Amino acid sequence: MAAKKILIIAGTRPEIIKVAPVMLAARECTADRLQVKFCLTGQHKSMAQEALQEFGITPDADLQIMQPNQTINDISSAVFGSLPAMLDRFEADVVLVQGDTTTAAMSALAAFNKKIPVGHIEAGLRSFNLDAPYPEEGNRRLISCIARYNFCPTQTALQNLQREGVPEERLFLSGNTIVDALNEITARRNLDNLSLVHPRLKGPFILITAHRRESFGAAFENICLAIRESALKFPGIQFVYPVHLNPNVSEPVNRMLKSIGNVLLIPPVPYLGLLTLLKHCLFVLTDSGGIQEEAPSFRKLCVVMREVTERGESVQLGMSELVGTNRELIVAAIDRCVEHHDEFPSALNPYGDGRASGRIIEVLLTE
């Protein structure tokens, strides 16, 4: 029997981090059973290279689609213009995509158009609002319609797809590969040197990550006002904010927060730096999806500054609090977390046990 050929496609740093454990698990299989290739779309450049180097992955192809000021439609067009030739070249039996980016959705559709079975890593997440997160909610719904293998990170995600009528034979409960990735990194990396992240870092501190496009404008200014009010209320706590380079983020952040003495605005940090901050912070203020999954591995509470979240499991367990972009609600949540930051509610990680990648590979080998 010929070896199964799998092509993994990813382009952003978060995608690469979450597919990397699958690549590592695949490497443990003999070549007569499984052959895996990796196609980098190039949607992120330096950030993607950092993630690839961290896991020792060398792309077998690079579409290099990144262009200055590109739109969502530009990304879609670039994927459709470049990927079909790569699909012909690799003759894959299965194409794996991860998550909810435009790259993932368009890569899945390109494979579907060539009748190549699609595997979706992290399938079934739903906010039930097409406008938030945008365009991610639409992307992941599209992939679910065409995926042959839906690898669901949680029981809730699997149930979402069941309610949408996805056939049972296309559903697989795997766990989230981010837990696998964090286990692999923390086993071999020192995440204790805060001075390497930034020389002005000092404890105790709160980590902030906020950059969602649906909050740009008045909602994002509310977030900044809440941070400002809380920083003035707690002068003995540092508020550490790696600031996204998008002017819709950097302009209001610098205008409203730069003058506050205990607010430390720093450039975007490498992934290991982010994990170092996450490990040592009191808790996290975030509008990120990935941070909500990573925080439980470090037993850190999250204040989620979004109107909706597709990661409801940690909210249900009391690990995260969903507060939206209302200034008063954010400030009140910060007050609670300052007082109770060391009271993590459960030893259970709702996003998995660190064995998701092995389960994914086993399904692909046996199906």
N, C-alpha and C positions, 0 to 999 in steps of 0.2 A: 504494500500500500504506500502511495506517494506521501511525502511529508506535506502537512497542511501549511499553506503560505498565508501569513498574516501581514498586512500593511497597517501600521499605526500612523495616524496623521495628527499633528499638533502644531501650534504656532505661538501661543502665548506662554509666559512663564508658569502661570497656574496650571495650564493644560499639561505642560511638560512634566511638572512635578508630580502630577497625578497619574500620568501614563508611565513614568519611569519605573515604578515598582513592577508593572506588568512586563516591561522590557526585561527587567532583572529576573523575574520568574520564568520568562520564556527562555532565557539563556541557560537555565538549568535543564531544559529539555534537549535531547539529542537531535542532531540535524536530520535524522531520518524520520523523526516524528513531527518536528515543527521548525519552520523557517520564518523569521520575523525581520521585517524591514521597517525603517523609520523615515517618514517624509516630514520635513520641517517646512511649514508654509512661509515662515519668515515674517509673521505679523509683528512680533517683537524681535529686536535685533540683539542688543547687548544683554537685555534681561533674559532672553532665550538662551544665549550662549552660556550665561552664568549657570542656568539650571541644567543644561546639557553637561557641562563640565562637572557639576556637583555629582552627577550620577554616572559619569563615564560613558555617555551616549554620543556616538558620532552619526549624524544623519546620513542616510543613503541617498537622499535627494533634498534639495532646498529650492522651493519655488520662488523665494525672495520677493514676496508680493508687497512688502512694506513700501509705502510712498508717503511723502509729506502731505499732511492735511487730508488724508484719504477719508472718504465717507464709507458708511456701511455698504452702499451699493458698489463703491469702488472695490472693496474687499471681495464682495460676492463675484463681481466680474473677473477679478484677477484669479480667484480660485477656479472658476469655470474655464478661464482661458488657459491655465497651466496644468491643472490636475489630470484631466483625461489622458494626456500622453503618459503621465507617470503611472496611471492605473493600467494602461496597456503594457507598459514596460515591465511592471512587477508581476502582472498576472496573478493577483492576490485571490485567494479563496474567500477571505474575509477582510473587510476594512474596519478598523477600530477608530472611533472618535471619542472625545471626552467632553462632557459638560455641555455648555450652552452658548459658546461664542458663535459669531457669524461664520468663522472658519469651520467650526465643527459642523454646523448645519449645512453649509454649502458643500463641504467634502462628502458628507453623508448623501446628499442629493446627487452629487456627481457619480458616486459609486452606485447608487440605486438606479440611475439612468443607464448604467452599464450592466445592470442585473448582478452586481456583486453584493453578497450579503453584508449588511452593516451591523456592527456591534457598538452599542452605546454605553460607555462607561459613565456612571452617575446618572442613570436614567430615572425618570419619574418625579423629579423635584417639581413642585408647583407652588406658585404664589396665587394662582387663579386671578391674576390681573395682568393683561397683556401689556400694560403701560409701565409695570414695575415688577421686577427690573426689566428695563428696556435696552436692547431688543432680546434679552436672554430668554424671557418667558416664551416668546414666540419661537425662538430657535429650538428650544428643547421640545416643545410640542411637535414641531415639524419632524424632528429626528425620531420621536416615538412612533410616528405614523409609518415610517419606512424601515425601522430597525428590525432585523431578524433576531438579534440578541439584545435584550434590555437588561443591563446589569445594574440592579437597583441597590443603592447604598443602605437603605433602611426598609423596614416593613411598611412604613407609611408611604414611601415612594412606590413600592410595589402595589399597594392598595390603590394609589392614585391611578396607576395604569390599568388595574383591573376595572375600576369604575369607568374608565374611558373605553373599555371594550377591547383592550389589547389581548390577544389570545394567550392563554396560560403557557403554551409551549414556547412563547417568546419572552417569558419573564424568569429572571434568575436573581435571587437574593444573594448579593455578594459582600456587602459592606462597602465602606468608602476607602478607596486607595490612598487617601490623604493620611490615614492612620498608618498604613504600611510605610509611606514615605517618611513620616515623622519618626517612626520606630527605627528605620534604617539610618536616618541622619543622626538622631540623638545617640545611637550606639557607637558612632565613630567620630563625632564632632564635639568640640568644647563650645558650649553656648553660655559661658559664664564671664566672658571678658567684655564688660560694657564699654570700657574705654576705647575698644577697637571700633565700636559702633559710632560713638561721638565723644570727644574729650570732655564735654560739658555735662554729660549725663551724670545724674546722681539720684540716689534713692531717698525716699520712696517716690515712685512716679506712676502715672497713668499713661497708657499707650492709646494714641488716637490714630485711626485710619478712616478717612472720609473723602470720597471722590465721585460718588454716583451721579451720573448725568441727569437722572430724573429729579435730583435735588438742586440743580443749578439755579441760581437766582435767589428768591426770597427764602426758600426753605434752607438753602445752604447758609445764608446769613443768620438764620435762626440757630443753626448748629454752632456757628462761630460765637454768637451772643451767649449761648449756653456755656460754652467752654470758657469764655471770658468771665462770666459771672462766677462760675465754679472755681476758676483759678484764683480770682480775687478773694473768694471765701476761704480757700485752703492754701495760704501762702507757703506752707511747709511741704506741699506736695508739688512735684514737677509734672507738668503736662507735656508729654513728648509727642510731637506730631511730625512724622515724615510726610512732607507736603508733595502731593502730586503736581507734575509740571504743567498740567492743563491750566490755562489762565482763568478759567471759570472757577478753579479751586484756589490757585496760588494768589490771585488778586485779593479776594475777600479775606483769605486767611492772613495774609501779611498786613493788610489794611487794619484789620480788627484785632489781631492777636500779637503782632510783633512787639508791641511796646510793653507787654505784660512780662514782668521779670521772671516768673516761674513757668512761663510757656516757652518751650524749646522747639523752635521750628527748624527742622533739618531736611536735607535733600532725601529723595527716595533712597532706601537702603537695600542692599542685596538680601536675598532670602535668608541666609544665615544670620544676618543682622536683625532682620525682622523676628526670627525665632528667638534670638537672644533677648530682644525687647519683650517679646511675649512671655518668655519664661520668667523674667524678673519683674514685670510690672505688677502693680496692685490689681488692676483689672483693665478692661479694654472698652473704649468707646469706638464704635465702628459702624459703617454702612456696607462693609464688605460681606460677601457670601462666604468666602474661604476662611476668613478669620473665625466665623461662627463655628466652623468645623474643627479648626486647629486648636482653639482655646480649651476645649475639654481635655485634650491630651496633656495640657499643662495645668489643668485644674484652675482656670481663670474665668471669672465671671465676665459677661459681655453686656454692655448697653448697646442695643441695636437701633441705630438712628435711621430707620426706614419705616415706611407705612405698612409694608407687608414683608414677610420673609418666607422663603421656600425651605428654610431649615427650622421647622417648627419643633423638632424633637428636643432640642436643647432649651427652647422656651418652655415646653411642657414640663421639663424636669427642673426648671428653676435655675438653669445654668446661664440663660440669657433672658433679658427683658426687652421686649419690643416696645419702643416709645415713640417712634416716628420722628418728625423734625420739629415738634413743638418745644419751644425753649423751656417752658416751665416743667414739662415732663422729663426732659433730659436732665435738667438741674436736680430735680427730685430723685431721679434714678442714680445720679452721681452721688448724692448725699447718702443714699442707702448703701451703695457699694463701698464708699469710703468706710462706713461703719461696719459692714459685714463682708469685706473682701476675702477674709480668710475662712468663710463658712461655705465651702463648696458643697453642693447638696448631695452628690452621689459619686461613688467610685466607678459607676457604670459609664462607659463612653458610648453615647447613642449612635455614634458613627462607625462603630465596628471594632473588631478585635485584632486588626493588623494582618489578617490573612485573606483579604479581598482579592489580591492579585493571583494567588494560587487558585482560588475558586474560578476566576475568570478563565485562566489558562486551561483548567480541567474541563470546563464546559466546552471550550473551543476544540479541545482534543477529542472529546467523546461524542459531540453532536454530529 
